[in-house]
């Protein structure tokens, strides 16, 4: 199947790709232009029409969370029926007025859809520290509710900011009791770091499962996808992942069953693919690096993040330069100072450093591809992690120095 476009994604044999804008049964969505951005769609609504819908959610770990995150955390996160979202303004740093605007988005969607406000999640993305125009965003939510349809085309475009294009996919997952659909729409390109990013992801399935099972699958798959990516090492104020299961297929997925495993494998592939598309879409990015670190359990995570967030490593990746000295430097700065640091380093499967010593010079063109894999083996056993990261280009500096606040 063509869905698995990245080397870091294993496409499950029991899932096939549908039109990327398709939605599972029981869902409707829309995107409209409300004038929050100078042009284009900027307000979207997604809804499940099934009363038995269950949900799960994950949010940013940044202590400076935006108003929509604060409001959504207080919603019924196990029984959400809809989400209302805007781009063009993140609604962060606007005090009580921002909280009231986020609540007004929630209330507007609930009234139009015949729901309780606590059944609606909200999300906003864009510039931090500016006022989100309440009349415009509420009017946009109401208009989107009037235009709901059976595909996610407009919705997936309404959530974009500096993205080069929409990130979306829909899979048909074959289970023993029948087939279910699994879809997601994501956005993100800058302010991306492990533990989420300036990213949204909205997941829908028509499988019937408990909120506990959906929460478990969402949590595990988010840790293997959006928690594993970095563009610039900056942790956003607005990260949100919402997952809704309508049950409209009539196919039941029980906890700890073979069906749960198969659905989880498909969800894992789906979210990892979208996460890697976020990295590849990093502002000005041309290459994606994957760093795999093995060694003592307490060290693999800080070392991997140090490498992935190093501007020197990222700049070398952009230039196609296999400068393994920069990788080792970034690793060493995260290693305990009192202990000697020796490691093996492979780039694209080629051993260049063994026990800290150079084995051979890197051949020309070793890191010339669009995806480059680094493997670092350190002292100790039992720990392994990975981080996907983008290169650092002049375009990233140009874009962010010209970004209007």
C-alpha positions in Angstrom: 0.0 0.0 0.0 1.3 3.5 -0.8 0.3 5.0 2.6 3.7 4.2 4.2 5.8 6.8 2.5 8.5 7.0 5.2 11.2 4.4 6.2 10.2 4.8 9.8 6.7 3.5 9.2 5.7 -0.2 8.9 2.4 -0.5 7.1 0.3 -3.3 8.5 -0.7 -5.9 6.0 -4.3 -5.9 7.3 -4.9 -2.2 6.4 -5.5 -0.6 3.1 -5.5 3.1 2.1 -8.7 4.9 1.2 -9.0 8.5 -0.1 -7.1 10.7 2.3 -10.0 13.0 2.9 -12.5 10.1 3.6 -14.1 9.9 7.0 -15.2 6.8 9.0 -18.9 6.2 9.3 -20.8 8.4 11.6 -18.6 11.5 11.1 -19.1 14.8 9.4 -16.7 17.8 9.0 -16.3 21.2 7.4 -14.0 24.1 7.1 -14.8 27.7 6.4 -13.2 31.1 5.9 -14.0 33.3 8.8 -11.5 36.1 8.2 -9.1 35.2 11.0 -6.3 34.7 8.5 -5.9 37.1 5.5 -7.1 34.3 3.2 -8.1 30.7 3.1 -10.1 28.5 5.4 -9.5 29.1 9.1 -12.3 27.5 11.2 -13.2 23.8 11.2 -15.7 21.6 12.9 -15.7 17.8 13.2 -18.6 15.9 14.7 -19.7 12.3 15.4 -23.4 11.9 15.0 -23.5 8.7 17.0 -24.7 9.2 20.6 -22.6 6.3 21.8 -19.3 8.0 20.7 -16.3 7.7 23.1 -13.2 9.7 23.0 -9.7 10.3 24.3 -7.3 13.3 24.3 -3.7 14.3 24.9 -2.5 17.9 25.4 0.8 19.9 25.5 3.0 19.5 28.6 4.0 23.2 28.4 3.2 25.0 31.6 2.1 28.0 29.5 -0.9 26.3 28.0 -3.3 28.2 25.7 -6.9 29.0 26.6 -8.4 26.2 24.3 -6.2 23.6 26.0 -7.4 24.8 29.4 -11.0 24.8 28.4 -10.7 21.4 26.7 -9.1 19.8 29.7 -12.3 20.5 31.6 -14.5 18.9 29.0 -15.8 15.3 29.0 -12.7 13.8 27.5 -14.2 10.3 27.5 -17.4 11.4 25.8 -16.6 14.2 23.3 -18.8 14.3 20.3 -17.2 17.2 18.4 -14.3 19.5 18.1 -14.2 23.2 17.0 -10.8 24.5 15.8 -9.4 27.6 14.2 -6.0 28.6 12.7 -4.5 32.1 12.5 -4.4 32.8 16.2 -3.5 30.5 19.0 -5.5 32.2 21.7 -2.6 32.1 24.1 -1.8 34.9 26.6 -5.1 36.8 26.4 -6.1 36.2 30.0 -9.8 35.8 31.0 -10.9 37.2 27.6 -9.1 34.3 25.9 -10.8 31.7 28.1 -14.2 33.3 27.5 -13.5 33.1 23.7 -12.5 29.5 23.8 -15.7 28.7 25.9 -17.8 30.7 23.3 -16.4 28.5 20.5 -17.4 25.4 22.6 -20.9 26.8 23.3 -21.5 27.8 19.7 -20.7 24.4 18.4 -22.8 22.7 21.1 -25.8 24.8 20.4 -25.7 24.2 16.6 -25.1 20.5 17.0 -27.6 19.8 19.9 -24.9 18.8 22.3 -23.7 19.9 25.8 -20.7 22.3 25.8 -18.7 19.7 27.7 -19.1 17.3 24.7 -17.1 19.7 22.5 -13.3 20.1 22.5 -11.7 23.2 21.1 -8.3 24.0 19.7 -6.6 27.1 18.2 -3.3 27.6 16.4 -1.3 30.5 15.1 0.4 33.6 16.5 0.9 33.7 20.3 -0.1 36.7 22.3 -2.8 38.3 20.0 -6.5 38.5 20.5 -8.6 35.9 18.8 -11.6 37.9 17.4 -14.6 36.3 19.2 -17.3 37.3 16.8 -15.4 36.0 13.8 -14.4 32.7 15.3 -17.9 32.1 16.8 -19.5 33.0 13.4 -17.1 30.6 11.7 -18.0 27.8 14.0 -21.7 28.3 13.4 -21.1 28.5 9.6 -19.0 25.3 9.7 -21.8 23.5 11.5 -24.1 24.5 8.7 -21.8 23.1 6.1 -20.9 19.7 7.5 -20.3 17.0 5.0 -19.0 13.5 4.7 -15.3 14.2 4.0 -12.5 16.0 5.8 -11.1 18.1 2.9 -12.1 21.5 4.2 -11.6 20.6 7.8 -8.0 19.4 7.2 -7.2 22.7 5.4 -8.8 25.0 7.9 -6.3 23.9 10.6 -3.1 24.8 8.7 -0.7 27.6 9.6 2.8 27.5 8.1 2.2 24.0 6.7 3.0 23.5 3.0 -0.1 21.4 2.7 -2.6 19.3 4.6 -1.6 16.1 6.4 -4.4 13.5 6.3 -5.0 9.9 5.7 -7.8 7.3 5.9 -7.3 3.5 6.3 -9.6 0.6 6.0 -8.6 -1.9 8.8 -9.6 -5.5 8.3 -10.6 -7.3 11.5 -12.1 -10.7 11.9 -15.6 -9.4 12.6 -15.5 -7.0 9.7 -13.8 -3.8 8.4 -13.5 -0.5 10.2 -12.2 2.9 9.0 -9.5 4.8 10.7 -8.7 8.4 9.7 -6.7 11.4 10.9 -6.0 15.0 10.0 -2.9 16.7 11.4 -1.0 20.0 11.2 2.4 21.2 12.3 5.6 22.6 10.8 7.3 24.8 13.4 7.7 25.0 17.2 8.0 21.2 17.1 9.7 19.2 19.9 9.4 15.8 21.4 6.6 15.8 23.9 4.4 17.3 21.2 4.8 20.4 19.0 2.7 23.2 17.4 0.7 20.3 16.2 -2.9 19.1 16.1 -4.2 15.7 15.3 -7.8 14.6 15.0 -8.4 10.9 14.9 -11.7 9.2 13.9 -12.7 5.6 13.8 -16.1 3.8 13.4 -14.9 0.9 15.5 -16.9 0.2 18.6 -14.7 0.2 21.7 -14.6 1.5 25.2 -13.2 4.9 26.2 -10.6 3.1 28.3 -9.4 1.1 25.3 -9.4 4.1 23.0 -7.4 6.1 25.6 -4.9 3.3 25.9 -4.3 3.0 22.2 -4.1 6.8 21.8 -1.6 7.1 24.6 0.7 4.3 23.3 0.6 5.5 19.7 1.1 9.2 20.6 4.3 8.2 22.5 5.6 6.4 19.4 4.7 9.3 17.0 4.2 12.9 18.0 6.4 12.4 21.1 9.2 11.3 18.9 9.6 14.3 16.6 11.6 17.6 16.6 11.9 20.5 14.2 13.4 23.2 16.4 13.2 21.9 20.0 10.5 24.3 21.0 7.5 23.0 23.0 4.3 24.6 21.9 1.5 26.0 24.1 -1.3 24.5 22.0 -0.6 20.8 21.2 -3.8 18.8 21.1 -4.7 15.2 20.0 -8.3 14.2 20.0 -9.5 10.7 19.2 -13.2 9.8 18.6 -14.8 6.4 18.1 -18.3 6.5 16.7 -19.0 2.7 16.8 -21.0 3.2 13.6 -19.4 0.2 11.9 -21.0 -2.2 14.4 -17.6 -4.0 14.7 -16.7 -4.4 18.3 -13.1 -4.2 19.5 -12.7 -5.7 23.0 -9.9 -4.9 25.3 -6.8 -7.2 25.2 -8.1 -8.9 22.1 -6.5 -9.7 18.7 -8.8 -7.0 17.3 -7.4 -4.4 19.6 -3.9 -5.4 18.6 -4.7 -5.1 14.9 -6.5 -1.7 15.3 -3.6 -0.5 17.4 -1.0 -1.5 14.7 -3.0 0.5 12.1 -3.3 3.5 14.4 0.4 3.4 15.2 1.3 3.4 11.5 -1.2 6.2 10.8 0.1 8.5 13.5 3.8 7.8 12.8 3.2 8.6 9.1 1.5 11.9 10.0 4.2 12.7 12.6 7.0 12.2 10.0 5.1 14.4 7.5 5.2 17.1 10.2 9.0 16.8 10.5 9.4 16.7 6.7 7.3 19.9 6.5 9.5 21.7 9.1 9.8 25.3 8.1 12.4 25.2 5.3 13.2 21.5 5.9 14.7 19.4 3.1 15.8 16.3 5.0 14.6 14.1 7.9 17.0 12.5 10.2 16.3 9.5 12.5 18.5 9.0 15.5 18.3 5.6 17.2 20.2 5.5 20.5 21.0 2.3 22.5 22.6 1.9 25.9 21.9 2.5 29.5 18.2 3.3 30.1 18.7 6.6 31.9 20.9 8.1 29.2 19.3 7.1 25.8 16.5 9.7 25.9 18.6 12.8 26.8 21.3 11.8 24.4 18.9 11.3 21.5 17.2 14.6 22.2 20.5 16.4 22.4 21.5 15.1 19.0 18.1 15.8 17.4 18.0 19.4 18.7 21.6 20.3 17.9 21.7 23.2 15.4 25.1 21.9 14.3 23.9 18.4 13.6 20.8 19.8 11.9 22.8 22.3 9.8 25.2 19.5 8.7 22.2 17.3 7.7 20.9 20.2 5.6 24.2 20.4 3.8 24.4 16.7 3.2 27.6 16.6 5.4 28.2 13.4 7.3 29.9 15.3 10.1 29.9 12.5 12.8 32.0 14.7 15.1 28.9 16.9 15.6 26.8 13.9 16.5 29.3 12.7 19.1 29.7 16.2 20.5 26.0 16.5 21.0 25.8 13.1 22.6 28.7 13.7 24.9 27.2 16.9 26.3 24.2 14.9 27.6 26.3 12.2 29.1 27.3 12.3 32.8 30.4 14.5 33.1 32.2 12.2 35.5 32.0 9.2 33.2 34.0 8.6 30.0 32.0 8.6 26.8 32.8 6.0 24.1 30.3 4.9 21.5 29.8 3.3 18.1 28.1 5.4 15.4 26.6 4.2 12.2 25.2 6.5 9.5 22.9 4.8 6.9 24.1 1.4 8.3 27.8 2.2 7.8 30.0 2.0 10.9 32.1 5.1 11.0 33.1 5.2 14.7 33.9 2.2 16.9 34.5 2.6 20.7 35.0 6.3 20.1 37.6 6.0 17.3 37.2 6.7 13.6 36.9 3.5 11.5 36.8 5.2 8.1 35.9 8.5 6.6 32.3 8.9 5.5 32.0 8.3 1.8 30.6 11.0 -0.4 26.8 11.1 -0.7 26.2 9.2 2.5 23.6 11.7 3.8 22.3 12.9 0.4 18.9 11.3 0.7 15.7 12.8 1.9 15.7 10.5 5.0 19.0 9.7 6.9 19.4 7.2 9.7 21.9 7.5 12.5 22.5 4.7 15.1 24.4 5.4 18.3 25.4 2.5 20.6 26.6 3.7 24.0 27.8 1.9 27.1 25.2 0.0 29.1 22.3 -2.2 28.1 18.5 -2.2 28.2 17.7 1.2 26.8 16.7 2.2 23.3 14.9 5.2 21.9 14.4 7.1 18.7 13.8 10.7 17.6 12.9 12.0 14.1 14.2 15.5 13.4 14.4 17.9 10.5 17.4 19.7 9.1 18.1 23.4 9.7 18.1 25.6 6.7 18.4 29.3 5.9 14.7 29.3 5.1 13.9 28.5 8.7 15.7 31.6 9.9 14.2 33.7 7.1 10.7 32.5 7.8 10.9 33.0 11.6 12.6 36.3 11.5 9.9 37.6 9.2 7.0 36.1 11.2 4.6 38.8 12.1 3.3 38.9 15.7 
